[in-house]
Amino acid sequence: MPSRSSSRCSSNRIDKLDFDDNRRPPSTTDGSDPGGLLRDDESLLSNVIEGVIERDRRKVRRQLAKSLSFVSAILSCLCAGSITAYSLYGPLFQSRLHFSQVQVNAVSTAAEVAMYLPVPLFGYLCDRFSPRPLSLFAGICFGLGYLLAAFSYRHGSIEEGGFPPAVMVVAFVAVGMGTSCMYLSAVTTCAKNFGRGKYKGLALAIPIAAFGLSGMWQSQIGSRLLYDRSPERYGEVDVYRYFVFLALLLFVVGLIGAFALNVVDEEELIDQAVSELERSGLLEDSPFFQRSVLHDNSNGYGTVESSEALPNSAEFDDDGTDLPLQKARRQSDRRKAWLLNNETRLFLLDHTMWLLAAGFFLVTGPGEAFINNLGTIINTFYPPPSPGPPNGNSPATHVSIVALASTFARLFTGTLSDLLAPTAAPGQSDDKRVTCSRLVFLLTSTLFFSIGQLLLASGLIQSHPQLFPLVSALVGLGYGAIFSLTPIIVSVVWGVRNFGTNWGIVAVVPAAGAALWGAVYAAVYDAAAMDGRRIGATERLCYGVRCYAPTFWGMVVCSWVALGLWAWAWRGWRRKGIAV
């Protein structure tokens, strides 16, 4: 049998076995065993394995941080909506503290304005810094606000030596600010952590739905556990104990959020946005990027550098005191600030944003006014000598109905819009699956919302109070879906990088809506109460359809105008090729 060497000569090729047989052992300079090469290979393999393990550990830590932030966000939203239970104790301000309807509405309106008006500022701070400080500030505002409200209520009416209504207004201003901060910090965290995934709508719908549930479970605790046990007031909520409970609960929740809320991999969002702007050519008009990122003194024009390369290219101050890493961090912060400011400018210049915000103003104002005045609306159905609303038609029951309907609508529309929303503009995708735009859900929900108001304005419910749960359910469905879909649409159309600021700008309009319709409702109510045909024995109380019908006819018209504005905005997005 011929050898491998002879075979190699005859075939004129090298066999792998020949190579192994004739390979010379590695030479060593110290005369050690050639097995050192094997040890080097093992060391290299060990380093690779350790790198893979460390990468997996970082991934697990990121997922754990996201999950913990999500749980904390849900907890924050599940407690933050305490103001939605205002109708539970609002009528007691009227009967116990002798507030007029205008003063009762002034307290709720102050809370609404404080909840919505500073939202752009809070969103700006949340985007530029972190959701954590906002959560801590929310806990402090809630604690101080509800404690002040509790002691103001305990001292009785001003005729009894108590505090003037202005003190209650100040207390609820703090409550409104706390609501805004806690809600915004939670929703912004979820938007930035999960806004690039497939189920971005559901990731936002769950905390938003939890916010809607907060008023329900808190009102049930107030009416079933923290109620007045005295014979003459048995069954009514003990407002002092209820406010103290909310102060302690919400302070603790805010403190938890200050540690648990965390935006993971935010730098990737910024780098991705810079790359998109660079590809689009928009950075060519930016003096900031031309000066500090796109140009350097020695090389002239370049490209946007990654965060890893920044320490090598960062410039020093003239005195040479700054370290490269510190300089790079400052440069990254400046780049982030410029990017977010630029996105805010583009957002404000988009006319479709103003259409979306105008419709949001026309719908949320009536919704807030309805929720805040549930108690007084119900009382108009039962004039003396009626004993008042039965348990099945009590304010606490209707707060729960609105909360449950709102929660269902938020979860339903958030989930279904994720499953059915188009991924590309019409005509730009070969996807044959059934799709349904989020605007279809939004317009349908607004229609349900207006039907509930129409039933109330028509006087049908005055003759059949047992049908009022239908009104609460319709308003709750529409209100919840609108508050769920609008931030989702903002994140889809304008992205999540500047979500806190963008959503804050849109979310400020309910403050004006709540103030407007709260004032309209109070004026109509008080005017009807002072009318000579009133039935009530007290000038401050009103009974009958005249107390609210004109207000709700106006609300119906506003809802229909909002339908037209949103359809107009939808047309603009379709022209731009934006799949909503």
C-alpha positions in Angstrom: 0.0 0.0 0.0 1.6 3.3 -1.0 2.4 5.8 1.6 0.7 9.2 2.0 3.9 10.9 0.9 4.2 9.0 -2.3 0.5 9.5 -2.9 1.0 13.2 -2.4 3.8 13.2 -5.0 1.7 11.3 -7.5 -1.4 13.4 -7.1 0.4 16.7 -6.6 -2.0 17.8 -3.8 -1.8 18.2 0.0 -4.0 16.0 2.1 -5.0 17.3 5.5 -3.6 14.2 7.2 -0.3 14.9 5.5 -0.3 18.4 6.8 -1.0 17.2 10.4 1.8 14.5 10.2 4.4 16.9 8.9 3.4 20.0 10.9 6.3 21.2 13.0 5.6 21.7 16.7 5.6 25.4 17.8 8.9 26.6 18.9 9.2 28.2 22.4 11.8 30.6 23.5 12.0 29.4 27.0 12.2 25.7 26.3 8.8 25.0 27.8 6.4 22.4 26.6 4.6 23.3 23.3 1.3 22.7 25.2 1.3 26.4 25.9 -0.5 27.0 22.7 -3.3 24.8 23.9 -3.5 26.9 27.0 -3.6 30.1 24.9 -6.5 28.6 22.9 -8.3 27.7 26.2 -7.7 31.3 27.5 -9.1 32.8 24.3 -12.2 30.5 24.5 -12.6 31.4 28.1 -12.6 35.1 27.3 -15.2 34.6 24.6 -17.4 32.6 26.9 -17.1 35.2 29.6 -18.0 37.9 27.1 -21.1 36.0 26.1 -22.1 35.5 29.7 -21.6 39.1 30.5 -23.6 40.2 27.5 -26.4 37.9 28.6 -26.2 39.3 32.1 -26.5 42.8 30.8 -29.5 41.8 28.7 -31.2 40.2 31.8 -30.5 43.3 33.8 -32.1 45.5 31.2 -35.1 43.2 31.0 -35.4 43.2 34.8 -35.1 47.0 34.9 -37.8 47.3 32.3 -40.1 44.9 34.1 -39.6 46.5 37.4 -40.2 50.0 35.9 -43.4 48.6 34.2 -44.7 47.2 37.5 -43.9 50.5 39.3 -45.6 52.5 36.5 -48.8 50.4 36.8 -48.8 50.9 40.6 -48.3 54.6 40.2 -51.2 54.9 37.7 -53.4 52.6 39.8 -53.2 55.1 42.6 -52.7 58.5 40.8 -56.2 59.0 39.6 -57.7 59.8 43.1 -59.1 63.1 41.7 -61.6 61.1 39.6 -63.4 60.2 42.8 -64.1 63.9 43.4 -67.9 63.4 43.0 -67.8 61.1 46.0 -67.2 63.9 48.4 -68.0 67.0 46.2 -71.6 67.1 47.3 -70.5 67.0 51.0 -68.6 70.2 50.4 -72.0 71.7 49.5 -74.0 70.2 52.4 -71.4 70.3 55.2 -69.1 73.2 54.3 -71.9 75.2 52.8 -70.0 75.8 49.5 -72.1 77.1 46.6 -72.0 75.0 43.4 -69.6 77.6 41.9 -67.3 77.1 44.8 -67.5 73.3 44.6 -66.6 73.6 40.9 -63.9 76.1 41.7 -62.1 73.4 43.8 -62.4 70.7 41.1 -61.5 73.2 38.4 -58.4 74.3 40.3 -57.3 70.7 40.6 -58.0 70.1 36.8 -56.0 73.2 35.8 -53.1 72.3 38.1 -53.2 68.8 36.7 -53.1 69.8 33.1 -51.6 73.2 32.8 -48.0 72.4 33.9 -47.9 69.1 31.9 -45.6 70.6 29.2 -43.1 71.7 31.9 -43.3 68.3 33.6 -43.0 66.5 30.3 -39.9 68.6 29.4 -38.3 67.8 32.8 -39.1 64.1 32.4 -37.5 63.9 28.9 -34.4 65.9 29.8 -33.7 64.3 33.1 -35.6 61.2 34.4 -39.1 60.2 35.5 -37.8 59.5 39.1 -37.7 63.1 40.4 -41.2 63.7 39.1 -42.5 60.7 41.0 -40.9 61.9 44.2 -42.4 65.4 43.7 -45.8 63.8 43.0 -45.7 62.0 46.4 -44.8 65.2 48.2 -47.6 67.1 46.5 -50.2 64.4 47.2 -49.2 64.1 50.8 -49.3 67.9 51.5 -52.4 68.5 49.5 -54.6 65.8 51.0 -53.4 66.5 54.5 -54.3 70.2 54.1 -57.7 69.3 52.6 -58.4 66.9 55.5 -57.8 69.5 58.2 -59.7 72.1 56.2 -62.7 69.8 56.0 -62.4 68.8 59.7 -62.7 72.5 60.8 -66.1 72.8 59.2 -67.7 75.7 57.3 -66.5 79.2 57.5 -69.6 80.1 59.6 -68.4 77.5 62.2 -65.0 79.0 62.4 -63.5 76.9 59.6 -61.2 77.8 56.8 -62.4 79.7 53.7 -62.9 77.8 50.4 -59.6 79.2 49.1 -57.7 76.9 51.4 -59.4 73.9 49.8 -58.6 75.3 46.4 -54.9 75.5 47.4 -55.0 71.9 48.7 -56.4 70.6 45.4 -53.9 72.6 43.4 -51.3 70.4 45.0 -53.4 67.3 44.4 -53.7 68.2 40.7 -50.0 68.7 40.3 -49.3 65.4 42.1 -51.7 63.6 39.7 -50.0 65.1 36.7 -46.5 64.2 37.8 -47.3 60.7 38.9 -49.3 59.9 35.8 -46.8 61.4 33.3 -43.7 59.9 34.9 -45.3 56.4 34.7 -46.7 56.7 31.1 -43.5 58.3 29.7 -41.4 55.5 31.2 -43.6 52.9 29.5 -43.6 54.8 26.2 -39.8 55.0 26.0 -39.1 51.4 27.3 -41.7 49.7 25.0 -42.6 52.3 22.4 -40.4 50.7 19.7 -42.0 47.2 20.1 -44.9 45.5 18.4 -47.3 46.1 21.2 -46.7 49.7 21.9 -50.4 50.4 22.2 -50.9 47.7 24.9 -47.8 48.9 26.8 -49.4 52.3 27.0 -53.0 51.1 27.4 -52.3 49.1 30.6 -51.0 51.9 32.8 -53.6 54.3 31.3 -56.3 51.8 32.1 -54.9 51.4 35.6 -55.2 55.2 36.0 -58.9 54.9 35.2 -59.3 52.1 37.8 -57.8 54.2 40.6 -61.0 56.3 41.1 -63.1 53.2 41.2 -61.3 51.2 43.9 -60.6 54.3 46.0 -64.2 55.4 45.9 -65.3 52.0 47.1 -62.8 52.1 50.0 -64.2 55.5 50.9 -67.8 54.4 50.8 -67.5 50.9 52.2 -64.6 51.1 54.7 -64.0 54.8 55.6 -67.6 55.8 56.0 -69.2 57.8 58.8 -70.7 55.6 61.5 -72.6 58.3 63.4 -76.5 57.7 63.3 -77.4 60.9 61.5 -74.7 60.5 58.8 -74.3 56.7 58.7 -73.0 55.5 55.3 -71.6 58.7 54.0 -67.9 58.8 53.4 -65.8 60.1 56.3 -64.0 62.7 54.2 -61.3 63.5 56.9 -60.2 59.8 57.2 -60.5 59.3 53.4 -58.1 62.3 52.7 -55.6 61.1 55.3 -55.6 57.6 53.8 -55.0 59.1 50.3 -52.2 61.3 51.6 -50.3 58.4 53.1 -50.9 56.0 50.3 -49.8 58.3 47.5 -46.8 59.6 49.3 -45.5 56.0 49.6 -46.3 55.2 46.0 -44.4 58.3 44.8 -41.5 57.3 46.9 -41.5 53.8 45.3 -41.5 55.3 41.8 -38.6 57.6 42.7 -36.5 54.4 43.0 -38.1 52.0 40.5 -39.0 54.1 37.4 -36.1 53.9 34.9 -35.8 54.5 31.2 -33.6 51.7 29.8 -31.2 52.3 26.8 -32.3 55.9 26.3 -29.0 56.7 24.6 -30.0 54.3 21.8 -33.1 56.3 21.1 -31.0 59.5 20.8 -28.4 57.8 18.5 -31.1 56.4 16.3 -32.8 59.8 16.0 -29.5 61.5 15.2 -28.8 58.9 12.5 -32.3 59.5 11.0 -31.8 63.2 10.9 -28.4 62.9 9.4 -29.8 60.7 6.6 -32.6 63.1 6.0 -30.2 66.0 5.6 -31.8 68.1 8.4 -28.6 68.3 10.3 -27.0 70.4 7.6 -29.0 73.4 8.9 -28.0 72.9 12.5 -25.3 75.2 13.8 -24.9 73.1 16.9 -24.1 69.9 15.0 -21.9 71.7 12.5 -19.9 73.2 15.3 -19.6 70.5 17.9 -20.5 67.2 16.3 -20.2 67.3 12.6 -17.1 69.3 12.4 -13.8 69.3 14.3 -10.9 71.6 14.1 -8.5 69.2 12.3 -10.6 67.1 10.0 -13.4 69.4 8.8 -16.6 67.7 7.9 -17.4 64.3 9.4 -20.3 62.2 10.4 -22.2 62.0 13.6 -20.0 60.0 16.0 -21.2 57.2 18.1 -21.2 57.5 21.9 -18.3 55.1 22.1 -16.1 57.3 19.9 -16.9 60.6 21.6 -14.1 60.4 24.3 -11.4 60.2 21.6 -12.7 63.2 19.7 -13.9 65.5 22.5 -12.2 68.8 22.8 -10.6 70.1 26.0 -11.0 73.5 27.5 -8.2 75.9 27.2 -7.0 75.3 30.8 -7.0 71.5 30.1 -8.8 70.7 33.3 -11.7 68.6 31.8 -11.2 64.9 31.3 -12.2 63.3 28.0 -14.9 61.2 29.5 -16.5 64.2 31.3 -16.3 66.2 28.1 -17.9 63.4 26.1 -20.7 63.2 28.7 -21.3 66.9 28.4 -21.3 66.7 24.6 -23.8 63.8 24.8 -26.1 65.8 27.0 -25.9 68.8 24.7 -26.7 66.6 21.7 -29.7 65.1 23.5 -31.0 68.6 24.5 -30.6 69.9 20.9 -32.4 66.8 19.4 -35.3 67.0 21.8 -35.7 70.8 21.3 -35.6 70.3 17.5 -38.3 67.6 17.8 -40.4 69.9 19.9 -40.1 72.6 17.3 -41.2 70.2 14.5 -44.1 69.0 16.6 -45.4 72.6 17.2 -45.1 73.4 13.5 -47.2 70.5 12.4 -50.7 71.7 11.8 -52.2 68.2 12.3 -51.0 68.4 15.9 -53.2 71.4 16.4 -56.2 69.6 14.9 -55.6 66.7 17.2 -55.2 69.0 20.3 -58.3 71.0 19.4 -60.5 67.9 19.2 -59.0 66.7 22.4 -60.0 70.0 24.0 -63.5 69.8 22.8 -64.1 66.3 24.1 -62.1 66.0 27.4 -63.5 69.2 28.8 -67.1 67.9 28.8 -65.8 64.5 30.1 -64.1 66.1 33.0 -67.1 68.2 33.9 -69.4 65.2 33.8 -67.2 63.1 36.1 -66.6 66.0 38.6 -70.4 66.7 38.8 -71.8 63.2 38.9 -73.0 63.7 42.5 -74.9 66.9 41.9 -76.4 65.6 38.6 -77.7 62.6 40.4 -79.3 64.7 43.1 -81.3 66.7 40.5 -83.2 63.5 39.7 -84.6 63.3 43.3 -86.4 66.5 44.4 -87.9 66.7 47.9 -89.6 65.0 49.5 -87.8 62.1 47.8 -85.3 60.5 50.2 -82.5 60.8 47.6 -80.8 58.4 45.2 -80.9 54.7 46.1 -77.7 52.7 46.6 -77.9 51.5 43.0 -77.8 55.1 41.7 -75.4 56.6 44.2 -72.4 58.7 43.2 -70.0 56.0 44.4 -71.7 53.5 42.1 -71.5 55.8 39.1 -67.8 56.6 39.8 -67.3 52.8 39.6 -69.3 52.5 36.4 -67.4 55.2 34.7 -64.1 53.8 35.9 -64.9 50.2 34.8 -66.2 51.3 31.4 -63.2 53.6 30.9 -60.8 50.8 31.9 -62.4 48.3 29.5 -62.2 50.9 26.7 -58.6 51.7 27.3 -57.5 48.0 27.3 -59.8 47.1 24.4 -58.8 49.9 22.1 -55.1 49.7 23.1 -54.9 46.0 22.4 -57.2 45.9 19.3 -55.4 48.9 17.7 -52.1 47.0 18.1 -53.5 44.0 16.3 -55.4 45.8 13.6 -53.5 49.1 13.0 -51.8 49.3 9.6 -48.0 49.1 9.5 -47.8 51.1 6.3 -49.8 53.8 4.6 -52.6 52.7 2.2 -51.1 51.4 -1.1 -47.6 51.1 0.3 -47.8 47.5 1.7 -48.6 44.1 0.3 -49.9 42.9 3.6 -53.2 41.2 3.0 -54.4 41.1 6.7 -57.4 43.0 7.8 -56.4 46.4 9.1 -58.3 49.2 10.9 -56.8 52.6 11.7 -56.6 53.9 15.2 -58.6 56.9 14.0 -61.6 54.6 13.3 -61.5 53.6 17.0 -61.1 57.2 18.1 -64.0 58.5 16.0 -66.3 55.6 17.1 -65.5 56.2 20.7 -66.3 59.9 20.4 -69.6 59.0 18.9 -70.5 56.8 21.9 -69.4 59.7 24.1 -71.7 62.1 22.4 -74.7 59.7 22.6 -74.4 59.5 26.4 -74.4 63.3 26.6 -77.4 63.4 24.2 -79.4 61.1 26.4 -78.8 63.4 29.4 -79.5 66.6 27.5 -82.8 65.3 26.0 -84.4 65.0 29.5 -85.0 61.2 29.1 -82.9 60.4 32.2 -84.8 62.9 34.3 -88.0 60.9 33.7 -86.2 57.5 34.0 -83.3 57.9 36.6 -82.8 54.2 36.5 -81.3 54.6 33.0 -78.5 56.9 34.2 -76.0 54.0 34.5 -76.3 53.8 30.7 -75.1 57.4 30.4 -72.2 56.7 32.8 -71.2 53.7 30.8 -71.3 55.5 27.4 -69.4 58.5 28.7 -66.9 56.2 30.4 -66.3 54.2 27.3 -65.8 57.2 25.1 -63.7 59.1 27.7 -61.4 56.1 28.4 -60.9 55.2 24.7 -60.1 58.9 23.8 -57.5 59.1 26.7 -56.0 55.8 25.6 -55.8 56.4 21.9 -54.6 60.0 21.8 -51.2 59.4 23.5 -50.8 56.3 21.3 -51.4 58.3 18.2 -48.9 60.9 19.4 -46.2 58.2 19.9 -47.0 56.7 16.5 -47.0 59.9 14.5 -44.2 61.8 16.2 -42.2 59.0 17.9 -41.3 58.3 21.5 -38.0 60.1 21.9 -39.7 63.4 22.9 -43.0 61.8 24.1 -43.1 63.4 27.5 -43.0 66.9 26.0 -45.2 66.2 23.0 -47.9 64.5 25.0 -47.6 67.1 27.7 -48.3 69.8 25.1 -51.5 68.0 23.9 -52.5 67.0 27.4 -52.6 70.6 28.6 -55.8 71.4 26.7 -58.1 69.5 29.1 -57.2 72.1 31.7 -58.9 74.8 29.6 -61.8 72.4 28.7 -62.4 71.5 32.3 -62.3 75.1 33.5 -64.7 76.2 30.7 -67.3 73.5 31.1 -67.0 73.4 34.9 -67.8 77.1 34.9 -70.7 76.6 32.3 -72.2 73.8 34.3 -72.0 75.8 37.6 -73.5 78.9 36.1 -76.4 77.0 34.5 -77.0 75.1 37.8 -76.9 78.2 40.0 -79.1 80.1 37.6 -81.7 77.4 37.6 -81.5 77.1 41.4 -82.2 80.8 41.8 -85.2 80.5 39.4 -88.6 80.9 41.0 -89.7 77.6 39.7 -87.2 75.6 41.6 -88.4 72.8 43.9 -85.6 72.7 46.3 -86.0 74.1 49.8 -82.5 75.5 49.8 -81.3 78.2 47.4 -78.0 76.4 46.7 -79.7 73.2 45.5 -81.3 72.6 42.2 -83.7 69.9 40.9 -84.9 69.1 37.4 -83.7 69.0 33.8 -83.2 72.8 33.7 -80.2 72.4 36.0 -78.0 70.7 33.3 -79.8 70.4 29.9 -78.3 73.5 28.3 -74.8 72.5 29.4 -75.0 69.0 27.9 -76.5 70.3 24.6 -73.4 72.4 24.2 -71.2 69.4 25.0 -72.9 67.3 22.3 -72.2 70.0 19.7 -68.5 70.1 20.8 -68.2 66.3 20.5 -69.4 66.4 16.9 -67.1 69.3 16.0 -64.2 67.2 17.4 -65.2 64.4 15.0 -64.7 66.7 12.1 -61.3 68.0 13.3 -59.9 64.5 13.8 -61.1 63.4 10.4 -59.3 66.4 8.9 -56.1 65.4 10.8 -56.4 61.8 9.6 -56.6 63.1 6.0 -53.3 65.0 6.5 -51.5 61.9 7.9 -52.7 59.8 5.0 -51.3 62.3 2.6 -47.9 62.2 4.4 -47.9 58.4 4.2 -48.1 58.0 8.0 -49.8 54.7 9.0 -52.0 55.5 12.0 
